[in-house]
Amino acid sequence: MNDHGLGSWPGRRAAMSPGRTALIFEDRPVTFAALYERICRLASALRRDGVKRGDRVAYLGPNHPSFVETMFATHMLGAIFVPLNVRLTEPEIAYQLEHSGAVALIHAAPTTARTPIQMDLSGYDGYVAAGTPDPMDEPVDLGDVACILYTSGTTGHPKGATLTHGNIVWNCYNLLVGVDVAADEVTLVSAPLFHVAALNQCLLPTFLKGGTSVIMPGWDVDGCFDLIARHRVTWMFGVSTMYAGLSRSPRWPTADLSSVRSLMTGGASVPEALIRAYQERGLAFCQGYGMTETAPGATFLEARESREHAGSAGLPVFFADVRCAAPPGEPGEVLVRGPNVTPGYWNDPVATAAAFEPGGWFRSGDLAVVDERGHFRIVDRTKDMYISGGENVYPAEVEAAIFEHPGVAEAAVIGVPDEKWGEVGRAFVVPGAGFDLAPADVPAFLAGRLAKYKIPVYVDIVDDLPRTGSNKVRKAPLRDRPLPRRATPS
């Protein structure tokens, strides 16, 4: 019955470790037994209101225990969970609700969107309490769809990547092979749970092992330092911008990080200077690579190799095949095949067909170089690469070089049209606190570090960079900004 699906996990954990702390939110602990009862009650209330097997249940809000409860209650019913990005506009939310066919929406964020069943958090606890604590027994197979996760669209509407119960279970196995997650793990869930990495790489593996997830409602550098020290956090995931914020904080040299056993990152190429900053503190900084469609882990660099192969995204995860569509040492598209790979996009057979090559290989749209030992180094997105004077330029490489400047907090690079070279680089640079950067400082710093054709011709000094809900930099809005004066001679 539901013993194959994710909906069975809360009951199994409650039976095995009822008194252990499952979640901590705003310093309030919740045991596995108490969490299981709330999930059963919520599932009961949703079923009473008409949610049935295969229906879609959406959640809109920041990180909160209600996210976890809604997800597991949905799976307990054999229904499909649709987490929504809180940074979306109302039309975007409305599109995703309509496209997924969601029958229910639980929301902590205000919205004008409407579904047949709707509950905001002001009445949520009462709604949960009105349900019965009896467990559900809905048949679920590993091949059934568990989640629809909408991926950022570069043009038009985003696509709804489907992940089955099996995709997510196999991803957890891959993660547990690569990371020694322990039963006493205290995991800081600081990235948004509507993002696949925080959900499937942090919360669910921790839950599976019976550890504790400390949930941050939103990213905050000082709050992160406080929670690590207060709850003796052992493990966390973050994207490079989050880790850069910690390392550039005035608290960094004296912050108590003694409890931390490992740090994990992914989502974009990570500057080696940032990795070294953490290694100098004696911290294992492990980089992985993946995407929503691979649930998300595709490659991973284990802690024991993190120093020797700093900057590498590692080797293929245990239960998946990953290859590069180019000879060793040459950039090529990453292709993935395995039980963690999506069966396709929700109600979109055209996009599904285009995403796969013969043999079941999923096309990532990402470029990597594989070395002689099989390690993958992610170069960039295929769409972000630009060609200057006939030479390929990978913005991630340029961004990493800019980040080496001591006065730079963040950088994003795009290609822009140029009459002479076809395209040239344009860098958007956020100065570190207390630093006064001029546009010409950036190309001057890069001279001798990068080939001349890779050095950005235009430099914008900015206060911040536009971001997705998962804290990645959004480059599309940057392309719309008018060009500044050239920072280098033509």
N, C-alpha and C positions, 0 to 999 in steps of 0.2 A: 504494500500500500504506500503511504507517504514515506515509508522507511527509506526510499531511494532519493527523495528530494530534500532541498534545503529546509523545507518546513518541518522536517523531523529533528533538526539540530537542536532547537531549544529544549525539547523534551528529553533528548538524550543527555544533554549537558546538565539539565536539572536533576536527572536521575544519578548521574555520576558525581557531580560536585555541586549540590544544591546550595551550600552555604558560601561558596566562593564568590568573590565580587566579579560580576560580568562587565559592568559599566560604571564609570564615574563621570558625572556631569555636574559642573558647578560645585565640586567637592562633595556631592551626594552619591554614595555608593548604592548600587542595586545588585542583589545576588542573582545567580542563575535561576533559582527557584522562583523568586519574585518576578523576574523578567518573563519567565515561561508563563506564569499565570496571567500577566498582563497581555501577552501575545495571544493566548487562548481566548481571553475575553474580547480582545479586539477582533479576532477572526470570527468569533461568534456574532458580534455586533454587525460586522460587514456581511456575513452570510444572512443574518436576519433581514438586512436591508436589500438583499438580492444579489450580492456578489457571488458568482459561481465559478467553477473550474473554467480556465481559459480566458476569463474576463481580465481587463487591464485596470490596475489600481495605481494611481499616480501620487507622488509626494512632491511638494514644493516647499522648501524651507532650508535654513542653515542646518549645520550638524546639531543633532538633538536626539535623545533616546527615542523619541517618537518615530524618527526615521527607521531605526533598527526594528522597532515593534511593528511598524507598518509593513516593512519588507518581509519579515518572517511570517506575519499574519497572512499576508498575500500568498506566500508560498505554501502555507499550511492549508489554504483553500484550493491549491492547485491553480491559482490565478497568476497573472503576470505583472511584475512590478515595473513601474515606469518612473524613475527618479528624474526630476526636472531641475534645471540649473536656475538658481535664484537670481542670476544676473540677466536672465532673458527679459525681453520686452513683453508687454501684454500680447501683441500679435504673434510673437514667437511661441509663447506659452499656449495660446489658443490653437495654433497650428499643430503643435505636438500632441495636445490633448485630442484634437480631432483626428489627426493622422493615426494615432495609436488606438483610437476608439475607446479611450478610458471611460469607464462607467463610474469611477469614484476618484475623488481628489481629497487628500488630507494636506492641509497647507498651514505653515507657520508664517509664510510671507503673504502679505496682502495681494489679492488678485481679483480681477473682475471676471475671470474665466469661470465657466459653469459646467458642471457635470451632473448627472442624475443624483449621485450621492456625493455630498460635500460636507467637510468638517474642518473648521479652523481650530487652532490649538487652544483658543479660549474655552471651547466646550469639549476638548478632546478627552480630558480625564473623566468627565462624566459619561462620555460616550463609551469609553473603555469599561468603566465600572458597571455599566448597564448590561454588558455581555456576560455570558456564563463561562466558568473556568474549565468546562469540559473540553478535552483535546479533540481535534478534528481527525478524521481518518479518510482523507481524499486520495485516491490513487494518483501517484505521480511517477513518471518514468524519467530516467536521466536524459532522454532525448527531448523531453518537453521544454518549451521556452520558459525561462525563469524571469528574464529581464529584457526590457527594450531600453537601450541607452542611445540617446541621440548624439551623433558626432557633429563636430563643428563643420558647417558647410562652407566651402570657399566660394561657391556660386550657388544661387538658388537656395532651396530649403535644405536643412540638415537631413541626414539619413538615420533611420532607426536601426542600429545594429542589434540583432537578437543574440542573446547568450542563453544557452540551455543550462539546466541543472548540471548536466555532465560537463559542459565547458567550464563552469565555475568550480566544480569539485576537482577536475583535473588540474586547473590552475592552482588550487590550494595545494595539491600534491606537489606540483612543480616548485612552489614557493617553499614548502616545508623541506624539500630536498636541498634547496639552495641556502636557506636560512635556518639556523638552529633555534627555531621558535620553541620556547620552553613553557611548561605549565605554569610557571611563576612569572611569565612575561607581563610587563606593564607597558602597553603600547600607546603612544600618543597619537591619536587620530586628529591631525592638525590640518590636513588637506580636506577639501570638500568631499563628503560621502557620496554625492551624486556623480563624482568622478570615479572611474573604474579602479584606479590605483588605490585610493584610500579604502574603498569598499572591499575589493577582492585581494589586495596585497597586504592589508593591515587588519581591518576589522574581522573579516571572516576567518583567516588563518589563526588569529588570536583566539577567537571564539571556539574554533575547532579544538584547540589545545587546552582550553579551559583557563586562558589568561584573562587579564583585565584590560579593557580599552578605556583610556581616558579621552573623553570627547571634548575637543575645543569647538565652540560655536562658530568661530571665524579665526583667520590667521592674525596673530599679533606677536611680535618679537618678544616683548617683555612678558606677555602672558605665557609664551612657550618656555622661556627660562624659568618662570615661577612654577609652572606645572611639573617640569622635569625635576626640580629640586624637591617640591612638596610631595609628589607621589612616587619618587624614585623611579622615574621612567627608564626603561631598559632599551626601548626600540622605537624608532619613528621613521616615517616616510615623508619626503618633501621634494618639491621640484627645486631646481638650482636657485631660483630667485628667493625662495624661502631660506635656504641655507646661506645664501649671500647676505641676506638681512641679518641673520644671527651673527655671522663672522665679522660683519662691519659694525655691530653694535658696540657702544662703549662698555657694555657688560661682558663682552666676549672673553677678555683675558682672565676674569675672575669668576665667571659663571661656574656653578657647581654642576658638572656633567659626569660626576664619578659613577653614577648608577648606569649610565648608557653603555650598552654592550655593542650595539650596531646601529648604523644609520643607513637608510636606503634611499636611493633617488632614481628618477627616471623622468620621462616626459620630454626631454630635450637633451642635446649634448651638453655635458657639464664641463666648464673650464677646469683644466688641470690645476690652475692656481688655487681654485676653490677647494678641490679635493685635498691638495697639500695642506691647506690651512687646517683642515680637520685631522689629517694624519699627524700633524705636528702636535695636536692635542692628545695624541694616542688613541684616536677613535677610528674604528673600522668603518670606512665609507664605501659602500657597495653600490655600484651603478648597475641598473638593468635597462632593458629596452623592451618595449611592447606597445600595444595599442588597444583601443577598446575592443576591436574585433578579435583579438587573441586572448581576451579575458583577464589581464592584459599581457602576462609574462611571455616573452619569446626568447630573450637571452638574459643571462644573469652572471655577474662577476661575484664569486664567493669571497667571503671575508679574507680567507687565507691567501688569496691572489690579489687583493685590493691594492697592495703597495707595489708589487712588481708590475702590475698592469694598470696603473692609474690612468684613467681616461677611457679605458676599454669598457664596452657594454657587456663584455663577457662572452660566454659560450652558449650555444643553444640549451634551453632548459631541458630537464631530463626526459619528459614525456612530450616532445615535439621535435619536428625537423625544421631547421632553418638553413636557408642557403642564400648566397648572393649571386645575382644574375650577371656576374662579371668574373674574369680571372682574378686570382689572388693579387692583392696590391692595387687593383683597379676599382673605382667606385661603381657600384651596381645596385639595382633595386633589391631590397630584402623580400624574400618569399618565405612563407610559413605554412606548415602543414601539421596537423595533429588534433587530438581530441579536445584541445582548448580553443580551437578556431571556430568562429561563428558559422552557423549554417547559412547566414545571409542577412539581408536587410528586410525589415518589416514591410510587407505589401509593396515591394520594389524588385520584381524579378529582373528588370533591366540592369539596375545597379549591382544586384547579386551576381548576375552572369559576368559583368565586366570586371568584378573583383577577383575572379578566380582564373588561373591558368590550368591547362590540362594536367590531370594527376591530382587535383584538389589543392594546388598551391595558391594561397591567398597573397594577392599583390598588396604590399604595404604602402607603396608610394614614397618610401623612405630609401635613402641612399646610404650604403655602408661600404667600408673597405675591410676585407678579411685578411689578417696576417697569416704567416706561415704556420702558426700554432692554432689557427682556427678562431682567434679572437675577433669579434666584431667591433668596429669603431663606427659609430653612426656619424655620417658626414653631414647630411641635411635632408630636408624634404626635397623631393624632385621638383616641386613647384617653387621652392625658395632659391634654388640654384640659379645663377645668372651667368651670362657669357660676356666677357669683356675682352675685346681684341682677339677673339677666337679662343680664349682660355676660360675654362670652367672656374667659377668662383663659388665657394661654399660658405654662406654667411656664418654658419656656426664656427668655422675656423677663425674667421675675422673677429667675431664676437669674443672668442676665447682669448685672442691676442690683445684686444682692447681691454679686457677685464684684468690683464696683468698690470695695467697702470694703477698705481696706488690711490689715485684720486677718482677712480671710476667705481661706482656702485653697481651699475647695470648697463648693458648695451644691446641694441638690436640693429641688424644690418639688412638692408634690402638692395635690390638692383633697380636702377632707374635708367630711362633711355638717354643715350648720348650720341650726338652726331658723328663724332670721331671714332669711338670705340664700340658703338652698338649699345652697350650698357656699362655703367660704372656703379660703384658702391655709394650708398648713403647710410651713414651711421647716426642713430639716435642714442645719445649718451646721457645717463643720469649721474651727476657728480656725487661723490661721497660727501657725508656731512663735513662741513668746514673746508671743503676744497673749492677753489675758484678756477674752473676749466674754461679755456677758450677753444673755439672750434679748431684752430690751427694746431693746438697741442696734441690732438689725437693722431693726425698723419705724421707729425714730427716724432711721436713716440713709436709709431709702427715702422718708421723707416729703418731698414736693416733687420727688422723682425719678420716682415712679410715681403713677398715679391711686390714690385711696384704696382702691378695690375690689380692686386688684391686690396690695396690701401684705399679706403673710401675717399672719394673726391668731395663729397658733401658731408658736413657734420652738423647735426642739430643738438644743442645742449638743452635738455628738457628736464622737467621736474619729476616726471614719472612716465611709464609706458602703459598703453592700454592692455588689458588682460582678459583672458577667458575666466570662467568660473573655477577652473582648475589651476589658476594662477600662471598659466603660460602666457607669453606675450602674443598679442594679436597684431599681426603685421598688416592685415588688410587696411585698417584705418590709417596706418603710417603712409601707405602708398598714395593716399588722397591729399596729403599735406603739400602746400606749395614749396618749391625748392628754395633753400636759402642760398646765400652767396657761396661760391666754391671755397673749400678750405685748402685746396691745393691748386697749383697753376695748371692750366690746360695743356 
